Amino acid sequence: MFINFALLFLLIMSGSFFYVCVLNKSAEEAVPITYFALITIFFPFIIINNLFFGYVAVYFFVVLAYLISFAYMIKNKIKFNFKKFLTPGMLTYYILIIILYIVTYKSFVGLWDELRLWGAVPKYMYYSNQSYLASSSAIIPDMQKYPPAMAIIQLLFAKTLGYFSDNILFFAYAIFGASLFIPALKNKDKLSYFFIPFFVALIYIIPQTYYNSLESDSEFYYKTLFIDAFVGLIFAYI
């Protein structure tokens, strides 16, 4: 299990590693870009209904990103600088990963649209190993009209961890959403380390202020897979 989580961490950190080591940019900038890149790489394989080669392509480019980074550092005699991955922004990201895993740990798919779409698509692709757009797909045709961006991230999380569970869907959703805030924390000074708890709390709370309810219903950001709230975060990020 630890190895699988380590592999997942390497997956979502691949873009930041490349950004820091090769492009000499901040790790924070690449956090959400990594997720977008994973979606871009995998999406064509959903169209052609070949998920196996989609996984191969994703992991190939992830490994390639690390190899190019190491080769670049060796060629240019650049020492690896851990401090660039221990900035206030990145530490905030690491802490959020742990917190959001705990928060979503016992989450399960139970709402109607989750059962036929948001939770069904990644689960169907994981177990059937075929695209939800395939002619033989069990996904309702009307539901096939929605882009699979979030489903791709959820699917890659499950495949990398080596098992499928509902809570992985919620965890992936939450982490992807949190990643959109991280670039705003780049280039912070040393004093910002004292504000890490504030950054964590702020990023954790903001999505809930736009998708939450005082009633005992489904409107709680970290307990739903409805894409509406995430789309709002995307517009804010853009």
PADO-971463 format. One record per residue: residue number from 1; residue in one letter; z, y, x of N, C-alpha, C in turn. Coordinates in nm, 2 decimals. Layout:
! PADO-971463
NUM,A,Z,Y,X,Z,Y,X,Z,Y,X
...
//
This chain:
! PADO-971463
1,M,0.00,-0.12,0.08,0.00,0.00,0.00,0.00,0.13,0.09
2,F,0.08,0.13,0.19,0.09,0.24,0.28,-0.05,0.27,0.34
3,I,-0.11,0.16,0.38,-0.25,0.18,0.45,-0.35,0.24,0.35
4,N,-0.34,0.20,0.23,-0.43,0.25,0.13,-0.41,0.40,0.10
5,F,-0.28,0.44,0.10,-0.25,0.58,0.08,-0.29,0.66,0.21
6,A,-0.28,0.60,0.32,-0.33,0.66,0.45,-0.48,0.68,0.44
7,L,-0.55,0.58,0.39,-0.69,0.60,0.38,-0.73,0.70,0.28
8,L,-0.66,0.71,0.17,-0.68,0.82,0.07,-0.66,0.96,0.13
9,F,-0.56,0.97,0.21,-0.53,1.09,0.28,-0.64,1.13,0.38
10,L,-0.69,1.03,0.45,-0.80,1.06,0.54,-0.93,1.10,0.46
11,L,-0.95,1.04,0.34,-1.06,1.07,0.26,-1.06,1.22,0.22
12,I,-0.95,1.27,0.17,-0.94,1.40,0.11,-0.92,1.51,0.22
13,M,-0.89,1.46,0.35,-0.87,1.55,0.46,-0.99,1.56,0.55
14,S,-1.09,1.48,0.52,-1.21,1.47,0.61,-1.28,1.61,0.62
15,G,-1.29,1.68,0.51,-1.36,1.81,0.52,-1.28,1.91,0.60
16,S,-1.15,1.91,0.58,-1.07,2.01,0.66,-1.07,1.98,0.81
17,F,-1.07,1.85,0.84,-1.08,1.81,0.98,-1.21,1.86,1.04
18,F,-1.32,1.84,0.97,-1.45,1.89,1.02,-1.45,2.04,1.03
19,Y,-1.40,2.11,0.93,-1.40,2.25,0.93,-1.32,2.31,1.05
20,V,-1.21,2.25,1.08,-1.13,2.30,1.19,-1.18,2.26,1.33
21,C,-1.22,2.14,1.34,-1.27,2.09,1.48,-1.41,2.13,1.52
22,V,-1.50,2.14,1.42,-1.64,2.17,1.45,-1.67,2.32,1.42
23,L,-1.64,2.36,1.30,-1.67,2.50,1.25,-1.57,2.60,1.29
24,N,-1.46,2.56,1.34,-1.35,2.65,1.38,-1.31,2.74,1.27
25,K,-1.30,2.69,1.15,-1.25,2.76,1.03,-1.12,2.70,0.99
26,S,-1.06,2.77,0.89,-0.93,2.72,0.85,-0.94,2.59,0.77
27,A,-0.84,2.51,0.78,-0.83,2.38,0.70,-0.83,2.41,0.55
28,E,-0.76,2.52,0.51,-0.74,2.55,0.37,-0.88,2.57,0.30
29,E,-0.97,2.63,0.37,-1.10,2.66,0.31,-1.17,2.53,0.26
30,A,-1.15,2.43,0.34,-1.23,2.30,0.31,-1.16,2.21,0.21
31,V,-1.04,2.24,0.17,-0.97,2.15,0.08,-1.04,2.12,-0.05
32,P,-1.08,2.23,-0.13,-1.15,2.20,-0.25,-1.30,2.16,-0.22
33,I,-1.35,2.21,-0.11,-1.49,2.18,-0.08,-1.51,2.03,-0.05
34,T,-1.41,1.97,0.00,-1.41,1.82,0.03,-1.43,1.75,-0.10
35,Y,-1.36,1.79,-0.21,-1.38,1.72,-0.34,-1.52,1.74,-0.39
36,F,-1.57,1.87,-0.38,-1.70,1.89,-0.43,-1.81,1.81,-0.35
37,A,-1.78,1.80,-0.22,-1.88,1.72,-0.14,-1.88,1.57,-0.18
38,L,-1.76,1.52,-0.21,-1.75,1.38,-0.25,-1.83,1.36,-0.38
39,I,-1.82,1.45,-0.47,-1.89,1.44,-0.60,-2.04,1.45,-0.58
40,T,-2.08,1.54,-0.49,-2.22,1.56,-0.46,-2.29,1.44,-0.40
41,I,-2.21,1.37,-0.31,-2.26,1.25,-0.24,-2.27,1.14,-0.34
42,F,-2.17,1.12,-0.43,-2.17,1.00,-0.51,-2.25,1.01,-0.64
43,F,-2.27,1.13,-0.69,-2.34,1.16,-0.82,-2.48,1.09,-0.82
44,P,-2.57,1.10,-0.72,-2.70,1.04,-0.73,-2.70,0.89,-0.76
45,F,-2.59,0.83,-0.71,-2.58,0.68,-0.72,-2.54,0.64,-0.86
46,I,-2.48,0.74,-0.93,-2.45,0.72,-1.08,-2.58,0.72,-1.15
47,I,-2.66,0.82,-1.12,-2.79,0.83,-1.18,-2.88,0.70,-1.17
48,I,-2.88,0.65,-1.05,-2.96,0.53,-1.02,-2.89,0.40,-1.05
49,N,-2.76,0.41,-1.09,-2.68,0.29,-1.13,-2.66,0.20,-1.01
50,N,-2.62,0.25,-0.90,-2.59,0.17,-0.79,-2.46,0.22,-0.72
51,L,-2.35,0.19,-0.78,-2.22,0.24,-0.74,-2.18,0.19,-0.60
52,F,-2.22,0.06,-0.57,-2.18,0.00,-0.44,-2.23,0.09,-0.33
53,F,-2.36,0.13,-0.33,-2.41,0.21,-0.23,-2.36,0.36,-0.23
54,G,-2.31,0.39,-0.35,-2.24,0.52,-0.36,-2.11,0.52,-0.28
55,Y,-2.03,0.41,-0.29,-1.91,0.40,-0.21,-1.95,0.40,-0.06
56,V,-2.05,0.32,-0.03,-2.09,0.31,0.11,-2.13,0.45,0.16
57,A,-2.20,0.53,0.08,-2.25,0.66,0.13,-2.13,0.75,0.15
58,V,-2.03,0.75,0.05,-1.91,0.84,0.06,-1.83,0.80,0.19
59,Y,-1.80,0.68,0.21,-1.72,0.64,0.33,-1.80,0.66,0.46
60,F,-1.93,0.64,0.45,-2.01,0.67,0.57,-2.00,0.81,0.61
61,F,-2.01,0.90,0.52,-2.01,1.05,0.55,-1.87,1.09,0.59
62,V,-1.77,1.03,0.53,-1.63,1.06,0.57,-1.61,1.02,0.72
63,V,-1.65,0.89,0.75,-1.63,0.85,0.89,-1.72,0.93,0.98
64,L,-1.84,0.97,0.94,-1.92,1.05,1.02,-1.86,1.19,1.05
65,A,-1.79,1.24,0.95,-1.73,1.37,0.97,-1.62,1.36,1.08
66,Y,-1.55,1.26,1.08,-1.45,1.24,1.18,-1.51,1.21,1.32
67,L,-1.61,1.13,1.32,-1.68,1.10,1.45,-1.74,1.22,1.51
68,I,-1.81,1.30,1.43,-1.87,1.42,1.48,-1.77,1.52,1.53
69,S,-1.65,1.53,1.46,-1.55,1.62,1.50,-1.49,1.57,1.64
70,F,-1.46,1.44,1.65,-1.41,1.39,1.78,-1.51,1.41,1.89
71,A,-1.64,1.38,1.87,-1.74,1.40,1.97,-1.76,1.54,2.01
72,Y,-1.75,1.63,1.91,-1.76,1.77,1.94,-1.65,1.82,2.03
73,M,-1.52,1.78,2.00,-1.41,1.82,2.08,-1.42,1.76,2.22
74,I,-1.46,1.64,2.24,-1.47,1.57,2.37,-1.58,1.65,2.45
75,K,-1.70,1.67,2.39,-1.81,1.73,2.46,-1.77,1.87,2.50
76,N,-1.70,1.95,2.42,-1.66,2.09,2.45,-1.52,2.10,2.51
77,K,-1.46,1.98,2.54,-1.33,1.98,2.60,-1.23,2.06,2.53
78,I,-1.23,2.04,2.40,-1.14,2.11,2.31,-1.02,2.02,2.27
79,K,-0.90,2.07,2.29,-0.78,2.00,2.26,-0.75,2.01,2.11
80,F,-0.71,1.89,2.06,-0.68,1.89,1.91,-0.55,1.97,1.89
81,N,-0.56,2.06,1.79,-0.45,2.15,1.76,-0.39,2.11,1.63
82,F,-0.28,2.04,1.63,-0.21,2.00,1.51,-0.16,2.12,1.43
83,K,-0.13,2.23,1.50,-0.08,2.34,1.43,-0.17,2.40,1.32
84,K,-0.30,2.37,1.34,-0.40,2.42,1.24,-0.39,2.34,1.11
85,F,-0.32,2.22,1.12,-0.30,2.14,1.00,-0.16,2.15,0.95
86,L,-0.08,2.23,1.01,0.06,2.25,0.97,0.09,2.40,0.94
87,T,-0.01,2.46,0.88,0.00,2.60,0.84,0.07,2.60,0.70
88,P,0.12,2.72,0.66,0.19,2.73,0.53,0.10,2.67,0.42
89,G,-0.03,2.70,0.42,-0.12,2.66,0.32,-0.13,2.51,0.31
90,M,-0.15,2.44,0.43,-0.16,2.30,0.43,-0.03,2.23,0.40
91,L,0.08,2.28,0.45,0.21,2.22,0.42,0.23,2.23,0.26
92,T,0.19,2.34,0.20,0.20,2.35,0.06,0.12,2.24,-0.01
93,Y,0.00,2.22,0.04,-0.09,2.11,-0.01,-0.02,1.97,0.00
94,Y,0.03,1.94,0.12,0.09,1.81,0.14,0.21,1.79,0.04
95,I,0.29,1.89,0.03,0.41,1.88,-0.06,0.36,1.86,-0.21
96,L,0.26,1.93,-0.24,0.21,1.92,-0.38,0.15,1.78,-0.41
97,I,0.09,1.72,-0.30,0.04,1.58,-0.32,0.16,1.49,-0.35
98,I,0.27,1.50,-0.29,0.39,1.42,-0.31,0.44,1.44,-0.45
99,I,0.46,1.57,-0.48,0.52,1.61,-0.61,0.43,1.56,-0.73
100,L,0.30,1.59,-0.72,0.21,1.55,-0.83,0.20,1.40,-0.84
101,Y,0.22,1.33,-0.73,0.22,1.18,-0.75,0.34,1.14,-0.83
102,I,0.45,1.20,-0.80,0.58,1.16,-0.87,0.57,1.20,-1.01
103,V,0.52,1.32,-1.04,0.51,1.37,-1.18,0.41,1.29,-1.26
104,T,0.31,1.24,-1.20,0.21,1.17,-1.28,0.22,1.01,-1.27
105,Y,0.33,0.97,-1.21,0.34,0.83,-1.18,0.34,0.74,-1.30
106,K,0.41,0.78,-1.41,0.42,0.69,-1.53,0.32,0.74,-1.64
107,S,0.23,0.82,-1.60,0.13,0.87,-1.70,0.04,0.76,-1.75
108,F,0.00,0.76,-1.88,-0.09,0.66,-1.93,-0.19,0.73,-2.03
109,V,-0.30,0.66,-2.04,-0.41,0.71,-2.13,-0.37,0.67,-2.27
110,G,-0.37,0.77,-2.36,-0.33,0.73,-2.50,-0.39,0.81,-2.61
111,L,-0.46,0.93,-2.57,-0.52,1.01,-2.67,-0.66,0.97,-2.70
112,W,-0.71,1.00,-2.82,-0.84,0.95,-2.86,-0.95,0.98,-2.77
113,D,-0.97,1.10,-2.73,-1.08,1.14,-2.64,-1.06,1.09,-2.50
114,E,-0.94,1.06,-2.46,-0.91,1.00,-2.33,-0.95,0.85,-2.34
115,L,-0.93,0.79,-2.45,-0.96,0.65,-2.46,-1.11,0.62,-2.47
116,R,-1.18,0.71,-2.52,-1.33,0.69,-2.53,-1.41,0.77,-2.43
117,L,-1.35,0.86,-2.35,-1.42,0.94,-2.26,-1.35,0.96,-2.12
118,W,-1.25,1.05,-2.12,-1.19,1.09,-1.99,-1.12,0.98,-1.92
119,G,-1.06,0.89,-1.99,-1.00,0.78,-1.92,-1.09,0.66,-1.92
120,A,-1.18,0.65,-2.01,-1.27,0.53,-2.02,-1.38,0.53,-1.92
121,V,-1.44,0.64,-1.88,-1.55,0.64,-1.79,-1.51,0.59,-1.65
122,P,-1.41,0.65,-1.58,-1.37,0.60,-1.45,-1.33,0.45,-1.46
123,K,-1.26,0.42,-1.56,-1.21,0.28,-1.57,-1.32,0.18,-1.59
124,Y,-1.42,0.22,-1.67,-1.54,0.13,-1.70,-1.62,0.11,-1.57
125,M,-1.64,0.22,-1.49,-1.72,0.21,-1.37,-1.64,0.13,-1.26
126,Y,-1.51,0.14,-1.26,-1.43,0.07,-1.17,-1.44,-0.08,-1.19
127,Y,-1.43,-0.12,-1.31,-1.43,-0.27,-1.34,-1.57,-0.33,-1.36
128,S,-1.66,-0.25,-1.41,-1.79,-0.31,-1.43,-1.88,-0.29,-1.31
129,N,-1.85,-0.20,-1.22,-1.93,-0.17,-1.11,-2.07,-0.12,-1.14
130,Q,-2.08,-0.06,-1.26,-2.21,0.00,-1.30,-2.19,0.14,-1.36
131,S,-2.29,0.22,-1.36,-2.28,0.35,-1.41,-2.25,0.36,-1.56
132,Y,-2.18,0.46,-1.60,-2.15,0.48,-1.74,-2.28,0.52,-1.81
133,L,-2.38,0.55,-1.74,-2.51,0.59,-1.80,-2.61,0.48,-1.81
134,A,-2.57,0.36,-1.77,-2.66,0.24,-1.77,-2.69,0.21,-1.91
135,S,-2.80,0.14,-1.94,-2.85,0.11,-2.07,-2.75,0.01,-2.14
136,S,-2.68,-0.07,-2.05,-2.59,-0.17,-2.11,-2.44,-0.11,-2.11
137,S,-2.43,0.01,-2.08,-2.29,0.07,-2.07,-2.22,0.06,-2.21
138,A,-2.09,0.04,-2.19,-2.00,0.03,-2.31,-1.95,0.17,-2.36
139,I,-1.98,0.27,-2.28,-1.94,0.40,-2.32,-2.03,0.46,-2.43
140,I,-1.97,0.52,-2.53,-2.04,0.57,-2.64,-2.15,0.67,-2.60
141,P,-2.27,0.66,-2.65,-2.38,0.74,-2.60,-2.35,0.89,-2.61
142,D,-2.28,0.94,-2.71,-2.25,1.08,-2.72,-2.15,1.12,-2.61
143,M,-2.08,1.03,-2.56,-1.98,1.06,-2.45,-2.05,1.06,-2.31
144,Q,-2.17,1.01,-2.31,-2.25,1.00,-2.18,-2.31,1.13,-2.14
145,K,-2.30,1.23,-2.23,-2.36,1.36,-2.21,-2.28,1.45,-2.11
146,Y,-2.15,1.41,-2.10,-2.06,1.49,-2.01,-2.08,1.45,-1.86
147,P,-2.08,1.56,-1.78,-2.10,1.53,-1.63,-1.97,1.46,-1.58
148,P,-1.99,1.37,-1.49,-1.89,1.28,-1.44,-1.81,1.33,-1.32
149,A,-1.81,1.46,-1.30,-1.75,1.51,-1.18,-1.60,1.47,-1.15
150,M,-1.52,1.49,-1.25,-1.38,1.44,-1.24,-1.37,1.29,-1.23
151,A,-1.45,1.22,-1.31,-1.45,1.08,-1.31,-1.48,1.02,-1.17
152,I,-1.57,1.09,-1.10,-1.61,1.04,-0.96,-1.49,1.05,-0.87
153,I,-1.41,1.16,-0.88,-1.29,1.18,-0.79,-1.19,1.07,-0.83
154,Q,-1.17,1.05,-0.96,-1.07,0.95,-1.01,-1.12,0.81,-0.96
155,L,-1.24,0.78,-0.97,-1.30,0.65,-0.93,-1.28,0.63,-0.78
156,L,-1.30,0.73,-0.70,-1.29,0.72,-0.55,-1.14,0.70,-0.52
157,F,-1.05,0.77,-0.59,-0.91,0.75,-0.56,-0.87,0.61,-0.59
158,A,-0.91,0.55,-0.70,-0.88,0.42,-0.74,-0.94,0.32,-0.64
159,K,-1.06,0.33,-0.60,-1.13,0.24,-0.51,-1.06,0.25,-0.37
160,T,-1.03,0.37,-0.33,-0.96,0.38,-0.19,-0.82,0.32,-0.19
161,L,-0.75,0.34,-0.30,-0.62,0.28,-0.31,-0.62,0.13,-0.33
162,G,-0.73,0.08,-0.38,-0.75,-0.06,-0.39,-0.70,-0.12,-0.53
163,Y,-0.67,-0.04,-0.62,-0.63,-0.09,-0.76,-0.65,0.02,-0.86
164,F,-0.66,-0.02,-0.98,-0.68,0.08,-1.09,-0.55,0.08,-1.18
165,S,-0.51,0.20,-1.20,-0.39,0.23,-1.29,-0.41,0.36,-1.36
166,D,-0.37,0.38,-1.48,-0.39,0.50,-1.55,-0.33,0.62,-1.47
167,N,-0.22,0.60,-1.41,-0.16,0.72,-1.34,-0.24,0.77,-1.23
168,I,-0.33,0.69,-1.17,-0.42,0.74,-1.07,-0.52,0.84,-1.12
169,L,-0.56,0.82,-1.25,-0.65,0.92,-1.31,-0.58,1.06,-1.32
170,F,-0.45,1.06,-1.36,-0.38,1.18,-1.38,-0.35,1.24,-1.24
171,F,-0.32,1.16,-1.15,-0.29,1.21,-1.01,-0.41,1.27,-0.95
172,A,-0.53,1.21,-0.96,-0.65,1.27,-0.90,-0.68,1.40,-0.97
173,Y,-0.67,1.40,-1.10,-0.69,1.53,-1.18,-0.60,1.64,-1.13
174,A,-0.48,1.61,-1.12,-0.38,1.71,-1.07,-0.40,1.76,-0.93
175,I,-0.43,1.67,-0.84,-0.46,1.71,-0.70,-0.59,1.79,-0.69
176,F,-0.69,1.75,-0.76,-0.82,1.83,-0.76,-0.79,1.97,-0.81
177,G,-0.72,1.98,-0.92,-0.68,2.11,-0.97,-0.60,2.20,-0.87
178,A,-0.50,2.14,-0.81,-0.42,2.21,-0.71,-0.50,2.25,-0.59
179,S,-0.60,2.17,-0.55,-0.68,2.20,-0.43,-0.75,2.34,-0.44
180,L,-0.78,2.38,-0.57,-0.85,2.50,-0.59,-0.77,2.63,-0.55
181,F,-0.64,2.61,-0.54,-0.56,2.72,-0.50,-0.54,2.74,-0.35
182,I,-0.56,2.63,-0.28,-0.52,2.63,-0.14,-0.59,2.73,-0.05
183,P,-0.73,2.75,-0.07,-0.79,2.85,0.01,-0.73,2.99,0.01
184,A,-0.66,3.02,-0.10,-0.60,3.15,-0.11,-0.48,3.17,-0.01
185,L,-0.44,3.05,0.04,-0.32,3.05,0.13,-0.36,3.05,0.28
186,K,-0.49,3.07,0.31,-0.53,3.06,0.45,-0.49,3.19,0.52
187,N,-0.48,3.18,0.66,-0.45,3.29,0.75,-0.32,3.36,0.71
188,K,-0.22,3.28,0.67,-0.09,3.33,0.65,-0.01,3.34,0.78
189,D,0.08,3.44,0.79,0.16,3.46,0.91,0.28,3.37,0.91
190,K,0.35,3.37,1.02,0.47,3.28,1.04,0.57,3.30,0.93
191,L,0.59,3.42,0.89,0.69,3.45,0.79,0.66,3.38,0.66
192,S,0.53,3.34,0.64,0.49,3.27,0.51,0.55,3.13,0.50
193,Y,0.60,3.07,0.62,0.66,2.94,0.61,0.79,2.94,0.52
194,F,0.85,3.06,0.51,0.97,3.07,0.42,0.93,3.07,0.28
195,F,0.80,3.10,0.25,0.76,3.12,0.11,0.69,2.99,0.06
196,I,0.69,2.88,0.14,0.62,2.76,0.10,0.68,2.71,-0.04
197,P,0.81,2.71,-0.06,0.86,2.66,-0.19,0.81,2.75,-0.30
198,F,0.79,2.88,-0.28,0.74,2.97,-0.38,0.59,2.93,-0.40
199,F,0.51,2.91,-0.30,0.37,2.87,-0.31,0.36,2.74,-0.39
200,V,0.44,2.65,-0.36,0.44,2.52,-0.43,0.47,2.54,-0.58
201,A,0.58,2.61,-0.61,0.62,2.63,-0.75,0.51,2.71,-0.82
202,L,0.45,2.81,-0.76,0.34,2.89,-0.82,0.22,2.80,-0.86
203,I,0.18,2.72,-0.77,0.06,2.64,-0.79,0.09,2.53,-0.89
204,Y,0.21,2.49,-0.89,0.25,2.38,-0.99,0.26,2.44,-1.13
205,I,0.31,2.57,-1.14,0.33,2.63,-1.27,0.21,2.69,-1.34
206,I,0.13,2.76,-1.26,0.01,2.83,-1.31,-0.07,2.75,-1.41
207,P,-0.12,2.63,-1.38,-0.20,2.56,-1.47,-0.13,2.53,-1.61
208,Q,0.00,2.52,-1.60,0.08,2.49,-1.72,0.09,2.61,-1.82
209,T,0.08,2.73,-1.76,0.09,2.85,-1.84,-0.03,2.86,-1.93
210,Y,-0.14,2.80,-1.89,-0.27,2.81,-1.97,-0.29,2.68,-2.05
211,Y,-0.22,2.58,-2.02,-0.24,2.45,-2.10,-0.10,2.38,-2.11
212,N,-0.02,2.43,-2.20,0.11,2.37,-2.22,0.16,2.41,-2.36
213,S,0.26,2.34,-2.41,0.31,2.36,-2.54,0.46,2.33,-2.54
214,L,0.53,2.40,-2.62,0.67,2.38,-2.64,0.70,2.26,-2.73
215,E,0.59,2.22,-2.81,0.60,2.11,-2.90,0.59,1.98,-2.82
216,S,0.63,1.87,-2.89,0.62,1.74,-2.82,0.48,1.68,-2.85
217,D,0.38,1.74,-2.80,0.24,1.69,-2.82,0.17,1.67,-2.69
218,S,0.04,1.66,-2.69,-0.04,1.63,-2.58,-0.07,1.75,-2.49
219,E,-0.03,1.86,-2.53,-0.07,1.98,-2.45,0.03,2.01,-2.33
220,F,0.02,1.92,-2.24,0.10,1.94,-2.11,0.00,1.90,-2.00
221,Y,-0.02,2.00,-1.92,-0.13,1.99,-1.82,-0.13,1.86,-1.74
222,Y,-0.01,1.82,-1.69,0.00,1.71,-1.60,0.01,1.57,-1.68
223,K,-0.01,1.58,-1.81,0.00,1.45,-1.89,-0.13,1.43,-1.97
224,T,-0.23,1.51,-1.94,-0.36,1.49,-2.01,-0.48,1.49,-1.92
225,L,-0.59,1.42,-1.97,-0.71,1.42,-1.89,-0.82,1.51,-1.95
226,F,-0.78,1.58,-2.05,-0.88,1.67,-2.11,-0.93,1.77,-2.01
227,I,-1.06,1.79,-2.00,-1.12,1.86,-1.89,-1.11,2.01,-1.91
228,D,-1.07,2.06,-2.03,-1.08,2.20,-2.06,-1.00,2.29,-1.96
229,A,-0.88,2.25,-1.93,-0.79,2.33,-1.84,-0.85,2.33,-1.70
230,F,-0.90,2.22,-1.66,-0.96,2.21,-1.52,-1.09,2.30,-1.51
231,V,-1.17,2.31,-1.62,-1.28,2.39,-1.62,-1.24,2.54,-1.61
232,G,-1.13,2.57,-1.67,-1.07,2.71,-1.66,-1.04,2.74,-1.51
233,L,-0.98,2.64,-1.44,-0.94,2.66,-1.30,-1.07,2.68,-1.22
234,I,-1.17,2.60,-1.25,-1.30,2.62,-1.18,-1.35,2.76,-1.19
235,F,-1.35,2.81,-1.31,-1.40,2.95,-1.32,-1.32,3.05,-1.24
236,A,-1.19,3.03,-1.24,-1.10,3.11,-1.16,-1.13,3.10,-1.01
237,Y,-1.16,2.98,-0.97,-1.19,2.95,-0.83,-1.32,3.02,-0.79
238,I,-1.42,3.01,-0.88,-1.55,3.07,-0.85,-1.53,3.22,-0.84
//
